[in-house]
Amino acid sequence: MSFNVGNTGYNAYRTQYDYGKRNEDKVNSAKETEKPDYGEKNLSVKAQEFLKNLREKYGDFDIFVGDSDEALNTLSAGSDKDVSVMFSADEIEKMAENEDYANERLSQMETAVADARKMVEDYNNSDESKESGTVITGIKITMNDDGTTSIFADLEKVTKEQRERIEEKRAKKAEAEKKAEKDKASETEKTEKPEKPEKPEKPEKPGPRTRVEAGSFEELLEKIKNFDWSTVDKSDDAFKGKHIDFSV
């Protein structure tokens, strides 16, 4: 099996994820639930330090240790990043010991992440996406031990009305951010009473969700374009709680 900063167009459609227990975690922020381990705890000291440095360098996406679909699903649950990347424990150990090999694999990872974000940016803003209602909400990439990659796209179907509300909220947010920058530059916040923040809008109800897998971005895009939503069981809770929240 298998599975990279940020694009404004992509983030306009995906402002944050809501994976199941995320709201609960906000309420109980002091109580962090430890996720299952898929090999990270057994890494050598050198490999653990290598992994730590990787996460510090590539802080705009997640890097996990595991080698199964279960590991990827579990470890990425609750993440607010647009992309998640997974290496096996053996790969982390190998990269920690061999700098040339690490540079080769990390270059491959960087390319995969960049390609993922460009694909999502282009597709989510395309006429095809608007017509089909399909939106890509996240990408998972597995860097396989054999040097290949497997790519997973999380999809959600949104209505025309939802899209119109998205665009409206997007415009309001851009206008508010522009005004805030202007006020900050002129330091008017020191002389004027701050405006009362608007009450958060109710999140959009999530539509049908699914995940598609491919060995390349070309293959993945074709699968997304040709995806038949009638094959999705709306009662399936495989991605329950995981949807794009357009109100934030």
C-alpha positions as CSV (number, residue, x, y, z in Angstrom):
1,M,0.0,0.0,0.0
2,S,0.9,3.5,0.1
3,F,0.2,7.3,0.2
4,N,4.2,17.7,0.8
5,V,3.7,25.9,1.2
6,G,-0.1,26.4,1.1
7,N,-2.3,27.6,-1.8
8,T,-4.8,30.3,-1.2
9,G,-7.3,28.8,-3.6
10,Y,-7.2,25.4,-1.9
11,N,-7.5,26.9,1.6
12,A,-10.4,29.0,0.4
13,Y,-12.4,25.8,0.0
14,R,-10.8,24.0,2.9
15,T,-10.3,26.3,5.9
16,Q,-10.1,23.4,8.3
17,Y,-10.9,19.8,8.8
18,D,-13.3,18.4,11.3
19,Y,-12.3,14.8,11.9
20,G,-14.7,13.2,14.4
21,K,-13.4,14.1,17.8
22,R,-11.9,17.4,16.9
23,N,-14.6,19.5,18.5
24,E,-14.5,17.3,21.6
25,D,-10.7,17.8,21.7
26,K,-11.2,21.5,21.7
27,V,-13.5,21.3,24.7
28,N,-11.2,18.9,26.5
29,S,-8.0,20.5,25.3
30,A,-6.1,19.6,28.4
31,K,-6.9,15.9,27.9
32,E,-4.9,14.7,24.9
33,T,-5.6,11.2,23.8
34,E,-2.5,9.3,22.9
35,K,-2.8,7.7,19.4
36,P,-1.8,4.1,18.7
37,D,1.9,3.6,17.8
38,Y,2.8,2.1,14.5
39,G,6.6,1.9,15.0
40,E,7.6,5.4,16.0
41,K,8.3,4.5,19.6
42,N,10.6,1.8,18.7
43,L,12.8,4.0,16.5
44,S,16.5,4.2,17.4
45,V,17.6,7.4,19.1
46,K,19.3,8.6,15.9
47,A,16.1,7.9,13.9
48,Q,13.9,9.7,16.5
49,E,16.2,12.8,16.2
50,F,16.0,12.6,12.4
51,L,12.2,12.4,12.5
52,K,12.1,15.3,14.9
53,N,14.2,17.5,12.6
54,L,12.0,16.5,9.6
55,R,8.9,17.6,11.4
56,E,10.5,20.9,12.3
57,K,11.7,21.5,8.8
58,Y,8.4,20.5,7.1
59,G,6.0,22.0,9.6
60,D,3.3,22.8,7.1
61,F,2.3,19.2,6.6
62,D,2.2,16.1,8.7
63,I,4.8,13.3,8.7
64,F,3.7,10.0,10.3
65,V,5.4,6.7,10.9
66,G,3.5,3.6,9.8
67,D,3.0,1.1,7.1
68,S,-0.7,0.4,6.7
69,D,-4.0,2.0,5.8
70,E,-5.1,1.7,9.4
71,A,-2.0,3.6,10.5
72,L,-2.6,6.4,8.0
73,N,-6.3,6.7,8.9
74,T,-5.7,6.7,12.6
75,L,-2.7,9.0,12.6
76,S,-4.1,11.6,10.3
77,A,-7.5,11.7,12.1
78,G,-7.8,15.1,13.8
79,S,-5.1,16.8,11.7
80,D,-5.7,20.3,10.4
81,K,-3.1,20.0,7.7
82,D,-4.0,19.8,4.0
83,V,-1.4,17.0,3.3
84,S,-0.2,14.0,5.4
85,V,2.9,12.0,4.5
86,M,3.7,8.6,5.9
87,F,7.0,6.7,6.0
88,S,7.6,3.2,7.5
89,A,9.8,2.9,10.5
90,D,12.4,1.1,8.4
91,E,12.5,4.0,5.9
92,I,13.1,6.5,8.7
93,E,15.9,4.3,10.1
94,K,17.4,4.0,6.6
95,M,17.3,7.8,6.0
96,A,18.8,8.5,9.4
97,E,21.8,6.3,8.6
98,N,22.3,7.4,4.9
99,E,22.3,11.1,4.1
100,D,22.4,10.5,0.3
101,Y,19.4,8.2,0.5
102,A,17.6,10.6,2.8
103,N,18.1,13.5,0.3
104,E,16.8,11.4,-2.5
105,R,13.7,10.3,-0.6
106,L,13.0,13.8,0.8
107,S,13.3,15.3,-2.7
108,Q,10.8,12.8,-3.9
109,M,8.5,13.8,-1.0
110,E,8.8,17.5,-1.6
111,T,7.9,17.0,-5.3
112,A,4.9,14.8,-4.3
113,V,3.6,17.4,-1.8
114,A,4.0,20.3,-4.3
115,D,2.3,18.2,-7.0
116,A,-0.5,17.4,-4.6
117,R,-1.2,21.0,-3.7
118,K,-1.1,22.1,-7.3
119,M,-3.5,19.4,-8.3
120,V,-6.0,20.3,-5.6
121,E,-5.7,24.0,-6.3
122,D,-6.3,23.5,-10.0
123,Y,-9.1,21.0,-9.6
124,N,-11.1,22.7,-6.8
125,N,-11.2,25.9,-8.9
126,S,-12.0,24.2,-12.1
127,D,-15.3,24.3,-14.0
128,E,-15.3,20.6,-13.8
129,S,-15.3,20.7,-10.0
130,K,-18.1,23.3,-10.0
131,E,-20.2,21.2,-12.3
132,S,-19.7,17.9,-10.6
133,G,-19.8,19.3,-7.0
134,T,-16.7,17.3,-6.2
135,V,-14.2,19.0,-3.9
136,I,-10.8,17.5,-2.7
137,T,-10.6,18.0,1.0
138,G,-7.2,16.5,1.7
139,I,-4.3,14.4,0.3
140,K,-2.4,11.5,2.0
141,I,0.8,10.3,0.6
142,T,2.6,7.1,1.5
143,M,6.3,6.9,0.7
144,N,6.7,3.2,0.1
145,D,9.8,1.2,0.9
146,D,10.3,0.2,-2.7
147,G,10.7,3.9,-3.7
148,T,7.1,4.3,-5.1
149,T,4.4,6.5,-3.7
150,S,0.7,5.8,-3.2
151,I,-1.6,8.8,-3.2
152,F,-5.0,9.1,-1.5
153,A,-7.5,11.9,-2.1
154,D,-10.4,12.6,0.3
155,L,-13.4,13.9,-1.6
156,E,-16.6,15.6,-0.6
157,K,-19.6,16.4,-2.8
158,V,-21.0,20.0,-2.3
159,T,-24.1,21.5,-3.8
160,K,-24.3,24.6,-6.0
161,E,-25.8,26.6,-3.1
162,Q,-23.0,25.6,-0.8
163,R,-20.5,26.7,-3.4
164,E,-22.2,30.1,-3.6
165,R,-22.1,30.5,0.1
166,I,-18.4,29.5,0.1
167,E,-17.6,32.2,-2.4
168,E,-19.6,34.8,-0.4
169,K,-17.8,33.8,2.9
170,R,-14.5,33.8,1.1
171,A,-15.1,37.3,-0.2
172,K,-16.1,38.6,3.2
173,K,-13.0,37.0,4.8
174,A,-10.7,38.6,2.2
175,E,-12.3,42.0,2.7
176,A,-12.0,41.7,6.5
177,E,-8.3,40.7,6.3
178,K,-7.6,43.6,3.9
179,K,-9.3,46.0,6.3
180,A,-7.4,44.6,9.2
181,E,-4.1,45.1,7.4
182,K,-5.0,48.6,6.4
183,D,-6.0,49.5,10.0
184,K,-2.8,47.9,11.4
185,A,-0.7,49.9,8.9
186,S,-2.3,53.2,9.9
187,E,-2.4,52.2,13.6
188,T,-6.1,53.2,13.7
189,E,-6.7,50.5,16.2
190,K,-5.0,52.6,18.8
191,T,-7.5,55.5,18.4
192,E,-10.7,53.7,17.4
193,K,-12.8,51.3,19.5
194,P,-12.3,47.8,18.1
195,E,-15.3,46.4,16.2
196,K,-17.2,43.6,17.9
197,P,-16.4,40.4,16.2
198,E,-19.1,38.8,14.2
199,K,-20.8,35.7,15.6
200,P,-19.4,32.6,13.9
201,E,-21.7,31.2,11.3
202,K,-23.1,27.7,11.5
203,P,-20.9,25.2,9.7
204,E,-22.1,23.7,6.5
205,K,-23.7,20.3,6.7
206,P,-21.2,17.8,5.2
207,G,-22.1,16.1,2.0
208,P,-21.2,12.6,0.9
209,R,-17.6,11.7,1.4
210,T,-15.2,9.1,0.0
211,R,-11.5,8.4,-0.7
212,V,-9.8,7.4,-3.9
213,E,-6.3,5.9,-4.3
214,A,-3.8,5.9,-7.2
215,G,-0.1,5.4,-7.8
216,S,0.3,8.7,-9.6
217,F,-1.3,12.1,-9.7
218,E,-2.3,11.6,-13.3
219,E,-4.2,8.4,-12.4
220,L,-5.6,10.0,-9.3
221,L,-7.0,13.0,-11.2
222,E,-8.7,10.8,-13.7
223,K,-10.3,8.8,-11.0
224,I,-11.6,12.0,-9.4
225,K,-13.0,13.3,-12.6
226,N,-14.7,10.1,-13.4
227,F,-15.9,9.3,-9.9
228,D,-19.5,8.1,-9.7
229,W,-21.1,9.5,-6.5
230,S,-24.1,7.1,-6.8
231,T,-21.7,4.3,-5.7
232,V,-21.2,6.0,-2.3
233,D,-23.3,4.7,0.6
234,K,-24.4,7.9,2.4
235,S,-24.8,5.9,5.6
236,D,-21.2,4.8,5.5
237,D,-19.4,6.4,8.4
238,A,-15.9,5.6,7.3
239,F,-15.3,9.4,7.1
240,K,-17.9,10.4,9.6
241,G,-17.1,13.8,11.1
242,K,-14.5,14.6,8.4
243,H,-15.6,17.4,6.2
244,I,-14.7,20.9,5.1
245,D,-16.0,23.6,7.4
246,F,-16.5,26.7,5.2
247,S,-17.6,29.0,8.0
248,V,-14.2,29.5,9.6
